[in-house]
Amino acid sequence: MNEVFKALNDPIRRDILKLLREKDLTVGEIVAEFTIGGPTISHHLDKLKRADLVTFRKEGQFIVYSINTTILDDFIQYMLNFTR
């Protein structure tokens, strides 16, 4: 759960998750939503992958990212138990 907290600590990573909540996106589509460069977005996506907050699949030459709702459900349960 520590990796999830670390990943969610950054506003750019939270913004990426908000985008992915709407629909699956390629790296290029994610980069287009920000004013920072592709390598920086790749770094943030790597942090999200390490925390299992996103999944990805290859479609031809593209990598498509999705939000991992399973880990988010686990995180919500953790937080609910933490506050009891």
C-alpha positions in Angstrom: 0.0 0.0 0.0 3.0 2.3 0.5 3.6 2.4 -3.3 0.0 3.5 -3.8 0.4 6.3 -1.3 3.6 7.4 -3.0 2.0 7.3 -6.4 -1.1 9.3 -5.4 1.1 11.9 -3.7 1.8 13.6 -7.0 -0.8 15.8 -8.7 0.3 14.9 -12.2 -0.2 11.2 -11.4 -3.6 12.0 -10.0 -4.5 13.9 -13.1 -3.4 10.9 -15.3 -5.7 8.7 -13.2 -8.6 11.2 -13.8 -8.0 11.0 -17.5 -7.9 7.2 -17.4 -11.1 7.1 -15.4 -12.9 8.4 -18.5 -11.3 6.0 -21.0 -8.3 4.0 -21.9 -5.5 6.2 -23.5 -2.3 5.7 -25.4 0.9 7.3 -24.1 0.6 9.9 -26.9 -2.9 10.8 -25.9 -1.9 11.2 -22.3 1.2 13.4 -23.2 -1.1 15.6 -25.3 -3.1 16.5 -22.2 -0.1 18.0 -20.4 2.5 20.8 -21.0 5.3 18.6 -19.8 7.3 16.3 -22.0 6.9 12.6 -22.9 9.8 11.3 -20.8 8.3 13.0 -17.7 4.9 11.4 -18.4 6.6 8.1 -18.9 8.2 8.4 -15.5 4.8 9.1 -13.9 3.3 6.2 -15.8 6.0 4.0 -14.5 5.3 5.0 -10.9 1.6 4.3 -11.5 2.5 0.9 -12.9 4.7 0.0 -9.9 1.8 0.9 -7.6 -0.5 -1.3 -9.8 -2.8 1.7 -10.3 -2.7 1.3 -14.0 -2.4 -1.6 -16.4 -1.3 -1.5 -20.0 -1.5 -3.5 -23.2 0.2 -3.3 -26.6 -2.0 -2.6 -29.6 0.3 -2.7 -32.6 2.9 -0.1 -32.0 0.9 1.7 -29.3 0.8 1.1 -25.6 -2.7 1.7 -24.2 -3.1 2.4 -20.5 -6.1 1.6 -18.3 -7.0 2.4 -14.7 -6.8 -0.6 -12.4 -10.0 -0.5 -10.5 -9.1 -3.6 -8.4 -6.3 -1.8 -6.6 -8.4 1.3 -6.2 -11.1 -0.8 -4.5 -8.5 -2.3 -2.2 -7.2 1.1 -1.4 -10.6 2.4 -0.6 -11.2 -0.6 1.7 -7.9 0.1 3.4 -8.7 3.7 4.0 -12.2 2.8 5.3 -10.6 0.3 7.7 -8.0 2.8 8.7 -10.5 5.4 9.8 -12.5 3.0 12.0 
